[in-house]
Amino acid sequence: MKQVLVDSHAHLCDEAFDQDRDEVIDRAVGAGITAIMDVGYDLDSSGRAAVLAGRRQEVHAAVGISPHDAAKAPGDYLDQLAGLAKNQRVVAIGEIGLDFYYDEPRDRQREVFQDQLELADKLGLPVIIHDRDAHGEILDLLRSRRRTEYPAGVLHCFSGSLEMARECIKMGFFLSVAGPVTFHNARRLAQTVAELPLERLLVETDCPYLTPVPYRGKRNEPANVALVAARIAEIKGLPVDKVARITTENAAALFGLKQPK
């Protein structure tokens, strides 16, 4: 029986897929991927994600302004995002967050992140969080949320410590694991995954980036999420079909997706 999986974070609207986007989605479906989250990072990609989700039933969209694009966000970006979020195929606000690795204006990152957290709370949507070298500030801002009656969200491509992971879980967040878990030098991440409850994990590709072993160096695509699930199963000493089933249930619960029959 084919494994059923959800790629909880992809960028199908990236130009890397301009020549074969539908073929990539078809390959994913053939590999047992029942749903793909196409995640925006600026207004243009968010709009394209919503359109693609309307055209392909396997695709669902998230809309948001990433920390890399915060400085370029126009004055009415919140109104534009709210308009996009009216589309029933849009199921989350993201990706949003903080990234202190690159030299992007941090005050503007904080402002745009906070505003989008508030928008998600107003709309009752979960958030998809990008966090790089900003763990402490991310935690402080997430603790300040007043959300109660809907799923909190997910920290995608999680890179924090086990202690941070546990704090996020207490706040109702899921943690998503991507291709780096397959890298030979990812010992700390593997140790963290080993300690975390499977019931709080998602799997993702972040394609076209972060291609897992053994395809590292090539373009990533949603079908490769099966390699991430297989590595998690290896780390935790579990059958891969159990990892696939539970991470799929987790994604369905977070994003309100219909469970495959």
C-alpha positions in Angstrom: 0.0 0.0 0.0 1.3 3.4 -1.0 2.2 5.8 1.8 -0.1 8.8 2.2 1.8 12.1 2.9 1.4 15.8 3.0 4.1 18.3 1.9 3.4 21.0 4.5 5.7 23.6 2.9 6.5 24.1 -0.7 7.1 27.0 -3.1 5.5 25.6 -6.3 5.1 29.1 -7.7 8.9 29.6 -7.8 10.3 30.1 -11.2 12.2 26.9 -10.9 8.9 25.1 -11.7 7.8 27.3 -14.6 8.6 24.7 -17.2 7.0 21.7 -15.6 4.8 22.7 -12.6 1.9 20.4 -13.4 4.2 17.5 -14.1 5.9 18.1 -10.7 2.4 18.0 -9.0 1.5 14.9 -10.9 4.7 13.1 -9.8 3.9 14.0 -6.2 0.4 12.6 -6.5 1.9 9.4 -8.0 4.2 9.2 -5.0 1.3 9.3 -2.5 1.3 13.0 -1.7 -2.3 13.9 -1.1 -1.9 17.6 -0.3 0.8 20.2 -0.9 0.9 23.6 0.9 2.0 26.2 -1.6 3.4 29.0 0.7 3.7 32.6 -0.4 6.6 34.9 0.7 5.4 38.2 -0.8 2.2 39.5 -2.4 3.0 38.2 -5.9 3.9 34.7 -4.8 0.9 34.6 -2.4 -1.5 35.6 -5.2 0.0 32.9 -7.5 -0.3 30.3 -4.8 -4.0 31.1 -4.4 -4.5 30.8 -8.1 -2.7 27.5 -8.3 -4.6 26.1 -5.4 -7.8 27.0 -7.2 -6.7 25.1 -10.3 -5.2 22.0 -8.7 -7.2 20.3 -5.9 -4.0 18.8 -4.4 -2.7 22.2 -3.7 -3.6 24.5 -0.8 -2.3 28.0 -0.3 -0.8 30.2 2.4 -0.3 33.9 2.0 2.2 36.1 3.7 5.2 38.4 3.7 8.5 36.7 4.6 11.2 38.5 6.6 13.3 38.7 3.4 10.5 40.7 1.8 9.3 42.8 4.7 11.3 45.9 3.7 9.6 45.9 0.3 6.0 45.4 1.6 3.7 48.2 0.3 1.7 50.3 2.8 -1.5 48.4 2.1 -0.1 44.8 2.3 -2.3 43.8 5.2 -5.4 44.7 3.2 -4.1 42.8 0.2 -3.3 39.7 2.3 -6.8 39.9 3.9 -8.3 40.0 0.5 -6.4 37.0 -0.7 -7.3 35.1 2.5 -11.0 35.3 1.6 -10.3 32.6 -0.9 -11.4 29.3 0.6 -8.3 27.6 -0.8 -6.1 29.8 1.5 -5.7 28.0 4.8 -2.9 29.8 6.6 -0.9 33.0 6.9 2.7 32.5 6.0 5.4 32.3 5.6 6.1 35.0 8.2 8.7 35.5 10.9 12.2 36.8 11.6 15.5 36.1 9.9 18.6 37.6 11.5 21.1 35.7 9.4 21.1 38.2 6.6 21.4 41.9 6.8 17.7 42.8 6.5 16.2 45.7 8.5 15.2 44.1 11.8 12.8 46.7 13.0 10.8 46.3 9.8 10.9 42.6 10.1 9.5 42.8 13.6 6.7 45.2 12.5 5.6 43.1 9.6 5.7 39.9 11.6 3.7 41.3 14.4 1.1 42.8 12.1 0.7 39.5 10.3 0.3 37.6 13.6 -2.5 39.9 14.5 -4.1 39.5 11.0 -4.0 35.7 11.4 -5.6 36.0 14.8 -8.3 38.3 13.4 -9.0 35.9 10.6 -8.8 32.7 12.7 -6.0 31.2 10.6 -2.9 29.3 11.7 0.5 30.8 10.9 3.6 29.3 9.2 6.7 30.7 10.9 10.1 31.3 9.4 12.8 31.5 12.1 16.5 31.8 11.5 18.9 33.0 14.2 16.0 34.7 15.9 14.8 32.1 18.3 14.4 34.2 21.4 12.4 37.0 19.8 10.2 34.5 17.9 9.3 32.9 21.2 8.6 36.2 22.9 6.3 37.3 20.1 4.5 34.0 19.9 3.9 34.0 23.6 2.2 37.4 23.2 -0.6 36.0 21.0 -4.1 35.8 22.4 -5.2 33.0 20.0 -7.3 30.3 21.7 -9.9 28.6 19.6 -8.0 27.5 16.4 -4.7 25.8 15.7 -1.7 28.0 16.5 0.5 27.1 13.5 3.8 25.5 12.6 7.5 26.5 12.8 8.7 25.3 9.4 12.1 23.8 8.7 12.6 23.8 12.5 16.2 24.6 13.5 15.9 25.5 17.2 16.8 23.7 20.3 14.9 20.9 22.0 14.0 23.4 24.8 12.6 25.8 22.2 10.7 23.0 20.5 9.0 22.0 23.8 8.1 25.7 24.5 6.4 25.9 21.0 4.5 22.7 21.6 3.2 24.0 24.9 1.8 27.0 22.9 0.0 24.6 20.5 2.5 24.7 17.6 3.6 21.9 15.3 7.2 21.6 14.2 8.0 20.8 10.6 11.0 18.8 9.5 12.6 19.2 6.1 15.5 17.8 4.0 18.3 18.9 6.4 17.3 16.0 8.7 18.8 13.7 6.0 22.1 15.5 5.9 25.1 13.7 7.4 26.1 16.6 9.6 22.6 17.2 11.1 23.3 15.4 14.3 21.6 18.0 16.6 18.5 18.1 14.5 18.3 14.3 14.5 18.6 14.3 18.3 15.9 16.8 18.6 13.6 14.8 16.3 14.2 11.7 18.3 12.9 13.4 21.5 9.8 15.1 20.0 6.4 13.5 20.0 5.4 12.4 16.5 1.9 13.8 17.2 3.5 17.4 16.9 5.6 16.8 13.8 4.9 17.7 10.1 7.1 16.9 7.1 8.0 19.3 4.3 10.3 19.9 1.4 10.6 23.7 1.2 11.1 23.0 -2.5 12.8 23.9 -4.7 15.3 24.3 -1.8 16.8 22.0 0.8 16.8 18.8 -1.3 17.3 15.7 0.8 19.9 13.1 0.4 20.5 11.4 -2.0 19.4 14.1 -4.4 21.2 17.0 -2.7 22.4 19.6 -5.2 19.4 19.0 -7.5 16.1 20.8 -7.6 13.8 19.7 -4.8 10.1 18.8 -5.3 7.2 17.6 -3.2 7.6 13.9 -4.1 10.9 14.0 -2.1 9.0 14.5 1.2 8.8 10.7 1.4 12.6 10.8 2.0 12.1 13.1 5.0 9.4 10.8 6.4 11.7 7.8 6.0 14.6 9.5 7.9 12.3 10.4 10.7 11.1 6.8 10.9 14.7 5.7 11.0 15.6 8.1 13.8 12.6 7.2 15.9 12.7 3.5 15.2 9.1 3.5 13.8 7.5 2.0 10.7 7.5 4.6 8.0 3.8 4.1 7.3 3.1 5.2 10.9 5.2 8.4 10.4 3.4 9.1 7.2 -0.1 8.5 8.7 0.4 10.6 11.8 2.2 13.5 10.1 -0.7 13.5 7.5 -3.2 13.6 10.4 -1.3 16.5 12.0 -1.3 18.5 8.8 -5.0 17.9 8.3 -5.7 19.0 11.8 -3.6 22.2 11.5 -4.8 23.3 8.0 -8.3 22.0 8.1 -7.6 19.5 5.2 -9.9 16.7 4.3 -8.4 13.3 5.3 -7.8 11.0 2.4 -10.1 8.0 2.2 
